[in-house]
Amino acid sequence: MSDVPKKHRLLKRGNMFYHHRRVPPHLVDALGKKVVKVSLGMGNLSKATQYQRC
Protein backbone atom coordinates (compact mmCIF):
# COMPACT_ATOMS: atom_id res chain seq x y z
CA MET A 1 0.00 0.00 0.00
CA SER A 2 1.37 3.40 -0.90
CA ASP A 3 1.74 6.30 1.52
CA VAL A 4 -1.29 8.54 1.90
CA PRO A 5 -0.51 12.10 0.79
CA LYS A 6 -0.49 14.82 3.45
CA LYS A 7 -3.44 16.53 1.78
CA HIS A 8 -5.66 13.45 2.15
CA ARG A 9 -9.32 14.44 2.71
CA LEU A 10 -8.60 18.08 1.80
CA LEU A 11 -10.68 19.81 -0.84
CA LYS A 12 -9.98 23.28 -2.20
CA ARG A 13 -12.88 25.43 -3.37
CA GLY A 14 -11.87 28.87 -4.50
CA ASN A 15 -9.29 30.05 -1.96
CA MET A 16 -10.53 27.96 0.98
CA PHE A 17 -9.69 24.43 2.06
CA TYR A 18 -12.33 22.03 3.34
CA HIS A 19 -11.99 18.78 5.23
CA HIS A 20 -14.36 16.22 3.73
CA ARG A 21 -15.27 12.81 5.06
CA ARG A 22 -17.69 10.14 3.94
CA VAL A 23 -20.50 9.30 6.39
CA PRO A 24 -20.77 5.60 7.38
CA PRO A 25 -23.68 3.91 5.57
CA HIS A 26 -25.63 3.21 8.77
CA LEU A 27 -25.64 6.96 9.65
CA VAL A 28 -26.60 8.40 6.24
CA ASP A 29 -30.35 8.29 6.97
CA ALA A 30 -29.94 9.96 10.37
CA LEU A 31 -27.59 12.68 9.07
CA GLY A 32 -29.29 13.17 5.71
CA LYS A 33 -26.09 13.34 3.67
CA LYS A 34 -23.38 11.01 2.38
CA VAL A 35 -20.45 13.42 2.78
CA VAL A 36 -19.64 15.98 5.49
CA LYS A 37 -17.58 19.02 4.47
CA VAL A 38 -16.17 21.43 7.05
CA SER A 39 -14.41 24.66 6.15
CA LEU A 40 -10.94 24.94 7.67
CA GLY A 41 -11.13 28.73 7.27
CA MET A 42 -7.80 29.06 5.51
CA GLY A 43 -6.33 29.07 2.03
CA ASN A 44 -2.77 28.04 2.87
CA LEU A 45 -2.13 24.34 2.11
CA SER A 46 0.58 23.82 4.74
CA LYS A 47 -1.50 25.42 7.50
CA ALA A 48 -4.65 23.56 6.42
CA THR A 49 -2.74 20.27 6.54
CA GLN A 50 -1.46 21.02 10.05
CA TYR A 51 -4.91 22.14 11.23
CA GLN A 52 -6.51 19.02 9.78
CA ARG A 53 -4.21 16.76 11.80
CA CYS A 54 -5.30 18.31 15.13
C-alpha positions in Angstrom: 0.0 0.0 0.0 1.4 3.4 -0.9 1.7 6.3 1.5 -1.3 8.5 1.9 -0.5 12.1 0.8 -0.5 14.8 3.4 -3.4 16.5 1.8 -5.7 13.4 2.2 -9.3 14.4 2.7 -8.6 18.1 1.8 -10.7 19.8 -0.8 -10.0 23.3 -2.2 -12.9 25.4 -3.4 -11.9 28.9 -4.5 -9.3 30.1 -2.0 -10.5 28.0 1.0 -9.7 24.4 2.1 -12.3 22.0 3.3 -12.0 18.8 5.2 -14.4 16.2 3.7 -15.3 12.8 5.1 -17.7 10.1 3.9 -20.5 9.3 6.4 -20.8 5.6 7.4 -23.7 3.9 5.6 -25.6 3.2 8.8 -25.6 7.0 9.6 -26.6 8.4 6.2 -30.4 8.3 7.0 -29.9 10.0 10.4 -27.6 12.7 9.1 -29.3 13.2 5.7 -26.1 13.3 3.7 -23.4 11.0 2.4 -20.4 13.4 2.8 -19.6 16.0 5.5 -17.6 19.0 4.5 -16.2 21.4 7.1 -14.4 24.7 6.1 -10.9 24.9 7.7 -11.1 28.7 7.3 -7.8 29.1 5.5 -6.3 29.1 2.0 -2.8 28.0 2.9 -2.1 24.3 2.1 0.6 23.8 4.7 -1.5 25.4 7.5 -4.6 23.6 6.4 -2.7 20.3 6.5 -1.5 21.0 10.1 -4.9 22.1 11.2 -6.5 19.0 9.8 -4.2 16.8 11.8 -5.3 18.3 15.1 
